[in-house]
Amino acid sequence: MQIESVPPRRHLPPLVKLALELGPLVIFFLGNAYSERLGVAPDQKLFVATGVFIAATVVALAVHFALVRRLPIMPLVSGVVVVVFGGLTLALQDKTFIMVKPTIVNALFGTVLLGGLAFGRSLLSVVLDSMFSLTEEGWRKLTFRWGLFFFILAALNEIVWRTQTEDFWVNFKVFGIMPITVLFALAQTPLLTRHERKEPKPGAQGS
């Protein structure tokens, strides 16, 4: 009897993955920045940007699925929220929905990660297991830090959209949140190194 081997999971090249994740955000920024040049009224720019943001998000998810036949959890959740809250923004002509979207997404991620820890589960390992090999303690610490960080991002978004102009909020969403996230991720390098799971060397046992 032949045993069918399970085909290895396909992964996107890093540049393609980055383009699919950042592409919709860049299009959102461009839609807000240049729609006025196409005759869109200033108070309607964000609605136009939201429309193209929804379309670009759906296309990015579809391309990702077509390439690897699966969808990553975090972009999928974020994409669903974009479609729902962006749709409400357009249907009700209320910009509040798209502006609170980052708050909802980040608070949701933070709640899931810290809630998982409360029940003894380091859920971040489910998302990033293919990227890092950490000890259980390492996953717990990394999950705790990212959980808190997501709540900080949610609070920052609330402060910005409630106190600044629409254009400032769009710029912050595109050019503020991403650099902050990258810097935070890089700051976790010592933790990743310290708690990296050491693979046993061949021949170390039973020699």
VEXMIBA-765908 format. One record per residue: residue number from 1; residue in one letter; x, y, z negated of N, C-alpha, C, CB in turn. Coordinates in Angstrom, 2 decimals. Each point is the difference from the previous one (the first is absolute). Glycine has a CB too. Example, Ala and Ser with C-alpha at 12.3 -4.5 7.8 and 13.67 -1.06 7.14 Angstrom:
<sites>
 lofi sekol     n.X     n.Y     n.Z    ca.X    ca.Y    ca.Z     c.X     c.Y     c.Z    cb.X    cb.Y    cb.Z
    1     A   13.19   -5.69   -7.80   -0.89    1.19    0.00    0.90    1.20    0.00   -1.89   -1.17   -1.25
    2     S    1.54    2.22    1.97    0.82    1.19   -0.06   -0.77    1.09   -0.73    1.18   -0.63    2.15
</sites>
This chain:
<sites>
 lofi sekol     n.X     n.Y     n.Z    ca.X    ca.Y    ca.Z     c.X     c.Y     c.Z    cb.X    cb.Y    cb.Z
    1     M    0.85   -1.20    0.00   -0.85    1.20    0.00    0.88    1.24    0.00   -1.84   -1.23   -1.23
    2     Q    1.57    2.10    2.13    0.79    1.22    0.09   -0.58    1.08   -0.90    0.63   -0.59    2.35
    3     I    0.26    1.28   -3.02   -0.41    1.11   -0.87    0.24    1.30    0.76    0.55   -1.31   -2.12
    4     E   -1.60    2.05    2.33    0.13    1.27    0.72    0.67    1.03   -0.88   -2.06   -0.52    1.35
    5     S    3.09    1.12   -0.81    0.69    1.04   -0.74   -0.78    1.30    0.07    2.21   -1.10    0.46
    6     V   -2.18    1.84   -1.57   -0.69    1.29   -0.04    0.89    1.05    0.64   -1.25   -0.66   -2.11
    7     P    0.75    1.36    3.12    0.83    1.01    0.65    0.37    1.11   -0.97   -1.08   -0.54    2.19
    8     P    2.31    1.04   -2.12    0.42    1.06   -0.90   -0.81    1.28    0.23    2.30   -0.99   -0.07
    9     R   -2.51    1.73   -1.02   -0.74    1.26    0.12    0.82    1.00    0.80   -1.16   -0.42   -2.20
   10     R    0.50    1.07    3.13    0.68    0.98    0.82    0.04    1.34   -0.73   -0.72   -1.20    2.09
   11     H    1.82    1.91   -1.92    0.17    1.30   -0.62    0.30    1.04    1.07    0.81   -1.08   -2.13
   12     L   -1.32    2.27    1.91    0.26    1.09    0.94    1.41    0.53   -0.17   -2.43    0.60   -0.01
   13     P    3.07   -0.18    1.10    1.28    0.71   -0.13   -0.21    1.26   -0.85    0.79   -0.90    2.25
   14     P    0.18    1.27   -3.07   -0.16    1.15   -0.91   -0.47    1.28    0.68    1.76   -1.01   -1.38
   15     L   -1.21    1.32    2.57   -0.38    1.23    0.67   -1.45   -0.05    0.48    2.39    0.32    0.70
   16     V   -2.83   -1.48   -0.22   -1.39   -0.14    0.44   -0.93    0.13   -1.20    0.71   -1.49    1.91
   17     K   -0.35    0.84   -3.02   -0.80    0.08   -1.23   -0.12    1.46   -0.47    0.73   -2.33   -0.64
   18     L    0.40    3.04    0.67    0.00    1.40   -0.43   -0.87    0.85    0.92    2.30   -0.29   -0.94
   19     A   -2.21    0.05    2.25   -0.79    0.77    0.95   -1.51   -0.23   -0.20    1.90   -0.15    1.63
   20     L   -2.28   -1.10   -1.89   -1.42   -0.30   -0.20   -0.53    0.59   -1.31    0.31   -2.09    1.32
   21     E    0.54    2.19   -2.33   -0.44    0.54   -1.28   -0.01    1.52   -0.01    0.90   -2.03   -1.11
   22     L    0.08    2.65    1.77    0.09    1.46   -0.02   -0.69    0.65    1.19    2.14   -0.24   -1.21
   23     G   -2.35   -0.53    2.28   -0.61    0.57    1.20   -1.32    0.71   -0.25    1.12   -1.79    1.26
   24     P   -2.09    1.13   -1.94   -1.28    0.68   -0.27    0.16    1.30   -0.79   -1.08   -2.23    0.04
   25     L    2.02    2.25   -1.00    0.22    1.23   -0.78    0.53    1.12    0.88    0.44   -1.39   -2.03
   26     V    0.50    1.06    2.91    0.55    1.00    0.90   -1.09    0.54    0.93    2.26   -1.13   -0.10
   27     I   -3.10    0.24    0.61   -1.09    0.42    0.87   -1.00    0.87   -0.76    0.28   -2.10    1.36
   28     F   -0.52    1.77   -2.62   -0.87    0.82   -0.86    0.56    1.42   -0.11   -0.70   -2.05   -1.29
   29     F    2.01    2.16    1.05    0.65    1.30   -0.10   -0.10    0.77    1.31    1.56   -0.93   -1.70
   30     L   -1.27    0.26    2.81   -0.05    0.66    1.31   -1.41    0.45    0.34    1.94   -1.38    0.75
   31     G   -2.93    0.55   -1.11   -1.38    0.38    0.27   -0.40    1.25   -0.75   -0.53   -2.38    0.39
   32     N    1.01    2.51   -1.61   -0.33    1.19   -0.79    0.80    1.22    0.47   -0.53   -1.48   -1.95
   33     A    1.78    1.24    2.37    0.88    1.11    0.35   -0.30    0.60    1.36    1.73   -1.06   -1.40
   34     Y   -2.17    0.23    2.36   -0.09    0.49    1.36   -1.42    0.04    0.57    2.25   -0.89    0.30
   35     S   -3.24    0.42   -1.04   -1.36    0.00    0.54   -0.52    1.41    0.25   -0.42   -2.14   -1.18
   36     E    0.90    3.10    0.38   -0.45    1.39    0.19    0.43    0.54    1.35    0.12    0.36   -2.47
   37     R    1.01   -0.83    2.99    0.48    0.44    1.31   -0.89   -0.53    1.11    2.33    0.07   -0.89
   38     L   -3.11   -1.11    0.56   -0.91   -0.57    1.00   -1.40    0.57   -0.12    1.34   -2.09   -0.03
   39     G   -1.47    3.16   -0.73   -1.28    0.69   -0.12   -0.84   -0.42   -1.19    0.06    0.20    2.41
   40     V    0.50   -1.01   -3.31   -0.75   -0.42   -1.19    0.02    1.13   -1.02    0.59   -2.42    0.41
   41     A   -1.73    2.70   -1.00   -0.10    1.04   -1.01    0.86   -0.37   -1.21   -2.33    0.59    0.78
   42     P    2.95    0.40   -1.44    0.88   -0.29   -1.14   -0.65   -0.84   -1.09    1.12    2.13    0.48
   43     D   -2.42   -1.89   -0.73   -0.66   -0.76   -1.07   -0.40   -1.40    0.43   -0.82    2.15   -0.91
   44     Q    1.09   -2.50    2.19   -0.33   -1.33    0.50    1.25   -0.87    0.23   -2.03    0.99    1.05
   45     K    3.22   -0.40   -1.27    1.24   -0.73    0.29    0.09   -1.32   -0.77    1.11    2.19    0.43
   46     L   -1.45   -2.14   -1.70    0.15   -1.19   -0.83   -0.95   -1.11    0.43    0.72    1.45   -1.90
   47     F   -1.89   -1.06    2.44   -0.93   -1.01    0.50    0.58   -0.70    1.23   -1.93    1.33   -0.90
   48     V    2.54   -0.56    1.79    0.63   -0.58    1.19    1.15   -0.92   -0.42   -0.63    2.04    1.36
   49     A    1.45   -1.55   -2.30    1.13   -0.80   -0.48   -0.49   -1.29   -0.64    1.33    2.08   -0.35
   50     T   -2.43   -2.02   -0.36   -0.55   -1.20   -0.64   -0.46   -1.00    1.05   -0.71    1.38   -1.98
   51     G    0.08   -0.89    3.03   -0.47   -0.90    1.07    1.14   -0.75    0.66   -1.89    1.54    0.38
   52     V    2.97   -0.82   -0.05    1.12   -0.67    0.65    0.75   -0.88   -0.99    0.21    1.91    1.61
   53     F   -0.24   -1.54   -2.89    0.62   -0.81   -1.04   -0.68   -1.36   -0.12    0.63    2.10   -1.24
   54     I   -1.95   -2.08    1.26   -0.75   -1.26   -0.05    0.34   -0.88    1.20   -1.87    1.15   -1.25
   55     A    1.84   -0.55    2.44    0.28   -0.76    1.22    1.42   -0.57   -0.02   -1.61    1.44    1.25
   56     A    2.57   -0.62   -1.65    1.39   -0.45   -0.02    0.21   -1.11   -1.03    0.73    2.28    0.73
   57     T   -1.42   -2.18   -1.86    0.12   -1.03   -1.05   -0.53   -1.34    0.49   -0.22    1.77   -1.75
   58     V   -0.93   -1.74    2.40   -0.59   -1.24    0.52    0.90   -0.60    1.07   -2.31    0.87   -0.48
   59     V    2.85   -0.04    1.37    0.90   -0.50    1.05    1.25   -0.61   -0.61   -0.87    1.76    1.59
   60     A    1.46   -1.10   -2.60    1.22   -0.50   -0.64   -0.24   -1.37   -0.64    0.74    2.36   -0.41
   61     L   -1.88   -2.51   -0.28   -0.32   -1.28   -0.62   -0.23   -1.08    1.06   -1.02    1.21   -1.96
   62     A    0.36   -0.84    3.06   -0.25   -0.96    1.07    1.30   -0.46    0.65   -2.22    1.07    0.41
   63     V    3.15   -0.14   -0.19    1.29   -0.35    0.59    0.78   -0.90   -0.94    0.03    2.18    1.27
   64     H   -0.06   -1.84   -2.57    0.71   -0.82   -0.98   -0.54   -1.43    0.01    0.40    2.05   -1.42
   65     F   -1.72   -2.18    1.45   -0.59   -1.34    0.00    0.33   -0.74    1.29   -1.86    0.83   -1.47
   66     A    1.85   -0.13    2.58    0.30   -0.64    1.29    1.43   -0.52    0.04   -1.66    1.50    1.11
   67     L    2.57   -0.82   -1.81    1.40   -0.39    0.05    0.35   -1.15   -0.94    0.51    2.33    0.61
   68     V   -1.13   -2.35   -1.81    0.39   -1.03   -0.99   -1.18   -0.84   -0.49    1.84    1.50   -0.69
   69     R   -3.05   -1.24    1.18   -1.19   -0.78   -0.34   -0.37    0.06   -1.48    0.58   -1.48    1.88
   70     R   -0.23    2.54   -2.54   -0.44    0.23   -1.38    0.15    1.48   -0.31    0.68   -2.34   -0.71
   71     L   -1.32    2.79   -0.36    0.07    1.40   -0.39    0.56    0.11   -1.41   -1.95    0.55    1.51
   72     P    2.88    0.38   -1.74    0.54    0.21   -1.35   -1.08    0.58   -0.91    2.32    0.34    0.95
   73     I   -2.26   -0.69   -2.22   -1.06    0.37   -0.94   -0.12    1.51   -0.16    0.37   -2.15   -1.18
   74     M    0.73    2.82    0.88   -0.09    1.43   -0.33   -0.44    0.84    1.20    1.78   -0.35   -1.70
   75     P   -1.18    0.18    2.90   -0.51    0.76    1.15   -1.45   -0.32    0.33    2.31    0.06    0.88
   76     L   -2.71   -1.32   -1.09   -1.39   -0.37    0.27   -0.96    0.73   -0.93    0.77   -2.24    0.80
   77     V   -0.46    2.24   -2.10   -0.85    0.70   -0.97   -0.04    1.48    0.31    0.54   -1.71   -1.75
   78     S    0.63    2.29    2.01    0.07    1.43    0.33   -0.79    0.30    1.27    2.24    0.14   -1.10
   79     G   -2.14   -1.03    2.09   -0.74    0.21    1.25   -1.49   -0.04   -0.19    1.89   -1.00    1.20
   80     V   -2.38    0.07   -2.02   -1.43   -0.07   -0.29   -0.48    1.28   -0.67    0.16   -2.50   -0.23
   81     V    0.62    3.00   -0.72   -0.38    1.24   -0.68    0.01    1.19    0.96    0.94   -0.91   -2.15
   82     V    0.03    0.92    3.08    0.05    1.06    1.02   -1.27   -0.01    0.83    2.51   -0.16    0.08
   83     V   -2.91   -1.02    0.38   -1.19   -0.11    0.84   -1.25    0.41   -0.78    1.10   -1.85    1.32
   84     V   -1.22    1.38   -2.56   -1.20    0.30   -0.81   -0.06    1.48   -0.36    0.05   -2.33   -0.92
   85     F    1.02    2.84    0.33   -0.04    1.39   -0.46    0.13    0.97    1.17    0.99   -0.72   -2.18
   86     G   -0.25    0.34    3.22    0.05    0.84    1.19   -1.35    0.04    0.69    2.42   -0.55    0.28
   87     G   -3.09   -0.61   -0.24   -1.34   -0.04    0.59   -0.99    0.86   -0.76    0.48   -2.29    0.80
   88     L   -0.39    2.27   -2.13   -0.87    0.85   -0.82    0.31    1.48    0.24   -0.15   -1.81   -1.74
   89     T    1.44    2.11    1.91    0.40    1.38    0.29   -0.67    0.52    1.27    2.19   -0.42   -1.14
   90     L   -2.17   -0.40    2.19   -0.57    0.41    1.27   -1.53   -0.02   -0.03    2.04   -0.87    1.15
   91     A   -2.60   -0.17   -1.76   -1.46   -0.13   -0.01   -0.66    1.09   -0.82    0.26   -2.46    0.28
   92     L    0.34    2.81   -1.42   -0.60    0.99   -0.90    0.62    1.38    0.16   -0.46   -1.82   -1.60
   93     Q    1.48    1.91    2.49    0.71    1.28    0.20    0.49    0.57   -1.32   -1.40    0.44    2.04
   94     D    2.00   -1.31   -2.83    0.52    0.38   -1.31    1.45   -0.45   -0.10   -2.31   -0.17   -1.06
   95     K    3.22    1.12    1.03    1.43   -0.31    0.00    0.48   -0.62   -1.30    0.31    1.87    1.58
   96     T   -1.10   -1.78   -2.61    0.41   -0.54   -1.29    0.32   -1.48    0.08   -1.41    1.71   -1.11
   97     F    0.65   -2.46    1.90    0.19   -1.45    0.06    1.40   -0.38    0.49   -2.45   -0.24    0.42
   98     I    2.90    0.86    0.68    1.32   -0.35    0.53    1.10    0.51   -0.92   -0.91    0.05    2.34
   99     M    0.65    1.03   -3.06    1.02    0.57   -0.88    0.17   -0.80   -1.29   -0.50    2.25    0.96
  100     V   -0.54   -2.95   -1.39    0.13   -0.83   -1.20    0.43   -1.42    0.35   -1.75    1.39   -1.13
  101     K    1.83   -1.69    2.43    0.39   -1.35    0.40    1.33   -0.44   -0.60   -1.25    0.36    2.11
  102     P    2.34    0.47   -2.07    1.25   -0.44   -0.64   -0.16   -0.24   -1.50    1.24    1.27    1.73
  103     T   -2.09   -0.48   -2.37   -0.24   -0.21   -1.42   -0.61   -1.37   -0.25   -0.30    2.46   -0.32
  104     I   -0.71   -2.79    1.12   -0.70   -1.28   -0.16    0.95   -1.17    0.26   -2.15    1.09    0.70
  105     V    2.90   -1.02    0.41    0.89   -1.10    0.36    1.08   -0.22   -1.06   -0.43    0.48    2.42
  106     N    1.09    0.61   -2.83    1.09   -0.14   -0.96   -0.51   -0.43   -1.37    1.26    1.74    1.25
  107     A   -2.39   -1.20   -1.67   -0.57   -0.42   -1.27   -0.42   -1.47    0.05   -0.79    2.36   -0.42
  108     L    0.29   -2.80    1.57   -0.39   -1.40    0.15    1.22   -0.91   -0.10   -1.94    0.70    1.45
  109     F    3.01   -0.35   -0.73    1.22   -0.81   -0.07    0.55   -0.03   -1.43    0.51    0.57    2.40
  110     G   -0.48    0.60   -3.05    0.51    0.06   -1.36   -0.82   -0.84   -0.96    0.86    2.27    0.47
  111     T   -2.19   -2.22   -0.32   -0.88   -0.78   -0.86    0.20   -1.49    0.20   -1.65    1.85    0.07
  112     V    1.77   -2.27    1.20    0.19   -1.43    0.29    1.32   -0.49   -0.57   -1.37    0.23    2.09
  113     L    2.45    0.54   -1.91    1.31   -0.45   -0.46    0.07   -0.06   -1.53    1.02    0.99    2.06
  114     L   -1.46    0.10   -2.73    0.07    0.01   -1.46   -1.05   -0.94   -0.60    0.84    2.36    0.06
  115     G   -1.99   -2.48    0.59   -1.00   -0.94   -0.46    0.49   -1.43    0.10   -1.77    1.59    0.68
  116     G    2.49   -1.89    0.40    0.56   -1.34    0.16    1.00   -0.31   -1.11   -0.33    0.18    2.47
  117     L    1.16    0.82   -2.81    0.96   -0.20   -1.09   -0.71   -0.28   -1.32    1.61    1.51    1.17
  118     A   -2.74   -0.84   -1.40   -0.75   -0.22   -1.23   -0.47   -1.44   -0.12   -0.72    2.39    0.04
  119     F    0.54   -3.06    1.12   -0.43   -1.40   -0.01    1.17   -0.95    0.29   -2.28    0.73    0.75
  120     G    3.51   -0.19   -0.86    1.17   -0.84    0.17    0.40   -0.29    1.42   -0.62   -0.97   -2.11
  121     R    0.13    1.76    3.07    0.32   -0.22    1.41    0.77    1.19    0.56   -2.07   -1.44    0.26
  122     S    3.21    1.16    0.35    0.76    1.05    0.69   -0.41   -0.01    1.46    1.96   -0.20   -1.62
  123     L   -3.04    0.91    1.93   -0.59   -0.10    1.33    0.88    0.60    1.09   -2.21    0.07   -1.07
  124     L    3.15    0.77    0.69    0.89    0.58    1.01    0.81   -1.10    0.69    0.13    2.15   -1.32
  125     S    0.13   -3.23    0.61    0.75   -1.11    0.60   -0.75   -0.63    1.16    1.07   -0.43   -2.22
  126     V   -2.40    0.50    2.17   -0.81   -0.55    1.09    0.22    0.81    1.28   -1.72   -0.83   -1.66
  127     V    1.87    2.15    1.50    0.16    0.89    1.15    1.44    0.00    0.51   -1.86    1.42   -0.88
  128     L    2.82   -1.44   -0.04    1.40    0.19    0.38    0.86   -1.24   -0.11   -0.26    2.30   -0.72
  129     D   -0.36   -3.45    0.50    0.79   -1.22   -0.24    0.92   -0.34    1.17   -1.84   -0.82   -1.44
  130     S    1.41    1.12    2.65    0.83   -0.32    1.16    1.17    0.97    0.15   -2.00   -0.97    1.11
  131     M    1.97    2.09   -1.84    1.05    1.01    0.10    1.06   -0.15   -1.09   -1.67    1.53    1.02
  132     F    1.24   -1.91   -2.23    0.91   -0.09   -1.13   -0.16   -1.34   -0.71   -0.07    2.50   -0.27
  133     S    1.15   -2.95   -0.35   -0.04   -1.19   -0.83    0.43    0.41   -1.40    0.49   -1.55    1.97
  134     L   -1.47    1.72   -2.86    0.28    0.52   -1.34   -0.41   -1.00   -1.07   -0.32    2.33    0.85
  135     T    0.89   -2.16   -2.03   -0.44   -0.78   -1.14   -1.39    0.48   -0.43    2.41   -0.37   -0.75
  136     E   -3.07   -0.40   -0.10   -1.32    0.40   -0.49    0.07    1.33   -0.73   -0.65   -2.41   -0.18
  137     E    1.69    2.59   -0.63    0.16    1.28   -0.70    0.17    1.15    0.98    1.03   -1.21   -1.94
  138     G   -0.27    0.96    3.00    0.19    1.03    1.01   -1.30    0.40    0.67    2.28   -0.86    0.37
  139     W   -3.10   -0.14   -0.01   -1.29    0.30    0.62   -0.91    0.78   -0.96    0.22   -2.07    1.40
  140     R   -0.19    1.71   -2.69   -0.84    0.71   -0.98    0.41    1.46   -0.10   -0.31   -2.12   -1.29
  141     K    1.61    2.37    1.19    0.48    1.38   -0.12   -0.29    0.80    1.26    1.79   -0.78   -1.56
  142     L   -1.54    0.16    2.72   -0.23    0.71    1.26   -1.49    0.28    0.20    2.03   -1.11    0.99
  143     T   -2.88    0.16   -1.34   -1.45    0.20    0.12   -0.46    1.12   -0.91   -0.29   -2.42    0.59
  144     F    0.80    2.45   -1.82   -0.38    1.05   -0.95    0.39    1.38    0.53    0.26   -1.62   -1.90
  145     R    0.95    1.73    2.42    0.47    1.29    0.51   -0.82    0.47    1.19    2.30   -0.57   -0.80
  146     W   -2.59   -0.36    1.74   -0.79    0.39    1.18   -1.43    0.33   -0.40    1.44   -1.44    1.46
  147     G   -1.98    0.73   -2.43   -1.35    0.32   -0.47   -0.09    1.41   -0.52   -0.34   -2.39   -0.55
  148     L    1.30    2.78   -0.30    0.02    1.37   -0.52    0.23    1.01    1.12    0.87   -0.86   -2.19
  149     F    0.00    0.51    3.12    0.30    0.92    1.10   -1.23    0.28    0.85    2.34   -0.85    0.02
  150     F   -3.15   -0.17    0.24   -1.21    0.22    0.78   -0.96    0.96   -0.71    0.26   -2.29    0.98
  151     F   -0.35    2.19   -2.29   -0.85    0.94   -0.74    0.56    1.42    0.06   -0.70   -1.87   -1.53
  152     I    2.02    1.99    1.54    0.61    1.33    0.14   -0.32    0.60    1.36    1.85   -0.68   -1.56
  153     L   -1.77   -0.15    2.62   -0.36    0.48    1.33   -1.46    0.43    0.06    1.73   -1.52    1.00
  154     A   -2.61    0.76   -1.65   -1.42    0.36   -0.03   -0.20    1.35   -0.67   -0.63   -2.44   -0.06
  155     A    1.34    2.67   -1.06   -0.11    1.27   -0.72    0.55    1.15    0.84    0.20   -1.24   -2.19
  156     L    0.93    1.00    2.88    0.57    1.05    0.85   -0.96    0.39    1.11    2.28   -0.86   -0.51
  157     N   -2.91   -0.12    1.13   -0.96    0.31    1.07   -1.15    0.83   -0.53    0.63   -2.12    1.16
  158     E   -1.14    1.77   -2.34   -1.10    0.77   -0.59    0.41    1.45   -0.23   -0.86   -2.08   -1.09
  159     I    2.07    2.28    0.57    0.48    1.36   -0.27    0.12    0.80    1.30    1.23   -0.83   -2.03
  160     V   -0.64    0.18    3.06    0.26    0.72    1.24   -1.29    0.36    0.73    2.18   -1.19    0.19
  161     W   -3.08    0.23    0.01   -1.18    0.31    0.81   -0.95    0.96   -0.72    0.22   -2.23    1.08
  162     R   -0.18    2.24   -2.40   -0.89    0.89   -0.75    0.56    1.42   -0.16   -0.84   -2.00   -1.20
  163     T    2.15    2.17    1.39    0.60    1.32   -0.26    0.61    0.65    1.23    0.44   -0.79   -2.29
  164     Q   -0.24    0.03    3.39    0.69    0.54    1.16   -0.91    0.03    1.23    2.15   -0.85   -0.94
  165     T   -1.64    1.42    2.01   -0.77    0.08    1.23   -0.06   -1.36    0.69    0.67    2.41    0.25
  166     E   -1.58   -2.54    0.72   -0.12   -1.25    0.74    1.31   -0.34    0.73   -2.46    0.42    0.28
  167     D    3.06    0.58    0.37    1.23   -0.25    0.74    1.13   -0.44   -0.93   -0.71    1.69    1.71
  168     F    0.79   -1.08   -2.88    1.02   -0.39   -0.96   -0.22   -1.45   -0.44    0.21    2.38   -0.78
  169     W   -1.48   -2.75    0.56   -0.29   -1.37   -0.42    0.38   -1.00    1.10   -1.88    0.85   -1.45
  170     V    1.58   -0.52    2.70    0.36   -0.90    1.10    1.52   -0.17    0.06   -2.05    0.72    1.29
  171     N    2.78    0.39   -1.42    1.47   -0.08    0.03    0.51   -0.83   -1.18    0.10    2.24    1.14
  172     F   -0.70   -2.07   -2.30    0.41   -0.77   -1.17   -0.28   -1.49    0.20   -0.44    2.00   -1.46
  173     K   -0.71   -2.29    2.03   -0.38   -1.40    0.23    0.99   -0.69    0.93   -2.40    0.60   -0.34
  174     V    2.86    0.12    1.37    0.88   -0.59    1.01    1.47    0.11   -0.40   -1.70    0.56    1.75
  175     F    2.13    0.62   -2.20    1.42    0.25   -0.24    0.38    0.07   -1.48    0.02    1.21    2.16
  176     G   -1.00   -1.37   -3.04    0.30    0.02   -1.43   -0.06   -1.38   -0.62   -0.89    2.29   -0.09
  177     I   -0.24   -2.97    0.29   -0.19   -1.30   -0.65    1.01   -1.02    0.49   -2.42    0.51   -0.23
  178     M    2.70   -0.54    1.54    0.92   -1.00    0.53    1.42    0.15   -0.53   -1.41   -0.09    2.04
  179     P    2.02    1.30   -1.99    1.35    0.14   -0.58    0.03   -0.33   -1.50    0.48    1.75    1.71
  180     I   -1.52   -1.35   -2.44   -0.04   -0.32   -1.43   -0.02   -1.51   -0.20   -1.23    2.15   -0.46
  181     T    0.44   -2.85    1.28   -0.09   -1.45   -0.11    1.32   -0.67    0.35   -2.43    0.13    0.55
  182     V    3.08    0.35    0.51    1.30   -0.57    0.40    1.03    0.20   -1.11   -0.54    0.44    2.43
  183     L    0.59    0.75   -3.01    0.95    0.27   -1.07   -0.27   -0.89   -1.21    0.22    2.37    0.80
  184     F   -1.49   -2.55   -1.12   -0.35   -0.86   -1.13    0.43   -1.44    0.28   -1.94    1.50   -0.57
  185     A    1.69   -1.98    1.80    0.38   -1.36    0.36    1.51   -0.18   -0.10   -2.00   -0.15    1.51
  186     L    2.77    1.13   -1.02    1.46   -0.09   -0.08    0.47    0.01   -1.44    0.17    1.15    2.21
  187     A   -0.89   -0.42   -3.07    0.38    0.06   -1.42   -0.16   -1.34   -0.70   -0.67    2.41   -0.01
  188     Q   -0.06   -3.34    0.63   -0.19   -1.32   -0.61    1.12   -0.98    0.35   -2.45    0.39    0.08
  189     T    3.42    0.05    0.72    1.08   -0.89    0.43    0.75   -0.63   -1.17    0.22    1.39    2.04
  190     P    0.14   -0.62   -3.09    0.69   -0.64   -1.13   -0.83   -1.12   -0.64    1.17    2.16   -0.42
  191     L   -2.49   -1.96    0.31   -0.86   -1.04   -0.58    0.00   -1.24    0.90   -1.45    1.77   -1.10
  192     L    1.35   -1.56    2.40   -0.01   -1.12    0.94    1.30   -0.79   -0.08   -1.52    1.30    1.52
  193     T    2.63   -0.57   -1.65    1.30   -0.67   -0.07    0.15   -0.76   -1.32    0.98    1.78    1.46
  194     R   -1.43   -1.15   -2.53    0.16   -0.59   -1.33   -0.83   -1.26   -0.19    0.47    2.26   -0.88
  195     H   -1.65   -2.30    1.51   -0.92   -1.12   -0.21   -0.13   -0.89    1.24   -1.23    1.40   -1.64
  196     E    2.20   -1.33    2.52   -0.04   -0.86    1.18    0.14   -1.46   -0.42    0.98    1.85    1.43
  197     R   -1.83   -2.71   -0.87    0.08   -1.42   -0.33    1.20   -0.61    0.71   -2.50   -0.13   -0.31
  198     K    3.35   -0.48   -0.48    1.22   -0.61    0.54   -0.31   -1.40    0.51    1.42    1.35   -1.58
  199     E   -1.13   -1.57    2.84   -0.20   -1.32    0.59    1.16   -0.91   -0.40   -1.29    1.00    1.94
  200     P    1.00   -2.24   -2.34    1.09   -0.91   -0.37    0.89   -0.31    1.19   -1.47   -1.00   -1.77
  201     K    2.76    0.96    1.52    0.94   -0.29    1.07   -0.05   -1.49    0.37    1.49    1.90   -0.79
  202     P   -1.35   -2.19    2.09   -0.01   -1.40    0.43    1.09   -0.79   -0.71   -0.92    0.69    2.23
  203     G    0.57   -1.84   -2.77    0.99   -0.85   -0.66    0.26    0.37   -1.43    1.01   -0.32    2.18
  204     A   -1.74    1.36   -2.69    0.23    0.43   -1.38   -0.53   -1.03   -0.97   -0.11    2.38    0.70
  205     Q   -0.94   -3.14   -0.29   -0.57   -1.01   -0.87    0.33   -1.38    0.54   -1.84    1.57   -0.67
  206     G    2.02   -2.48   -0.25    0.21   -1.39    0.39    1.34   -0.25    0.64   -2.39   -0.17    0.30
  207     S    3.35    1.10   -0.51    1.33   -0.20    0.59    0.84   -0.88   -0.90   -0.15    2.24    1.14
</sites>
